[in-house]
Amino acid sequence: MPELLKRPFGTHGKVHQITPASAGWRYVGFDLWRLRAGETVSEATGSDEVILVMVEGKARMQGAGQDWGELGDRMDVFEKTAPHCLYLPNGSDWQATATTDCTIAVCKAPGRGGHAARRIGPDGITLTQRGEGSNTRHINNIAMEAEDYCDALLVTEVFTPAGNWSSYPSHRHDEDDFPRITYLEETYYHRLNPADGFGVQRVYTDDLQLNETMAVHDGDVVCVPRGHHPCGAPHGFEMYYLNVMAGPLRKWRFLPAPQVEHLM
């Protein structure tokens, strides 16, 4: 199996490029661009639908034959404000010109041409709490199941306070057996505050045939092909992650790990 933990290539340009082929799966792709003010990047979506997420900074966007103007107003992801995003169907082109230093996530999954290009957020995205106690975290839903913006993509942001757990109780979504459970591949793009901190993420199956525990640092991506995938933020460091999920059915149904099922 390919390595699950992906370190950024560097600090400038395209610093992540995860494809189904490189991840050893079928659906999810994820790129990350870090641009300096004045730089331009352009790409074609090909057979994928795409959600561009302005993680930090601002850029002028064009896509699917339209000028979308300047997107972005969050200069530090830990401001926790709602992101500016752009959905583009398969068979589109897009271009971003950075008006400030910026970080742009490119979330990908196979498209069927079922949805038109559109802006997503910041209107309509509200930071909401999930969990309680040391399992508290806060969610910006960008395009989850309730938002019918996409053919396949499910995308959300999560902010985990220092000392807390997230994606917990441990759960999996690795079987195509709706409505009991759905098969969804997933990437986690991690950020830490302060940036010199670390977090922890496990990826494991019930039979421990897959059993990985990783230290994640600012800018890392973790691929979750199957199994449970909880993560934790040590005391003194808060954690952000951007989740991208996709599979044969755009539904999020999961099963908890037997040891923590009573906590659901």
Buried (B, 14 or more C-beta within 10 A) or exposed (E): EEEBBBEBEEEEEBBBBBEBEEBEBBBBBBBBBBBEEEBEBEBEBBEBBBBBBBBBBBBBBBBBEBEBEBBBBBEEBBEBBBBBBBBBBBBBBBBBBBBBBBBBBBBBBBBEEEBEBBBBBBEEBEEEEEBEEEBBBBBBBBBBBEBEBBBBBBBBBBBBBBBBBBBBBBBBBBBEEEEEBBBBBBBBBBBBBEEEBBBBBBBBBBEEEBEBEBEBBBBBBBBBBBBBBBBBBBEEBBBBBBBBBBBBBBBBBBBBBEEBEEEE
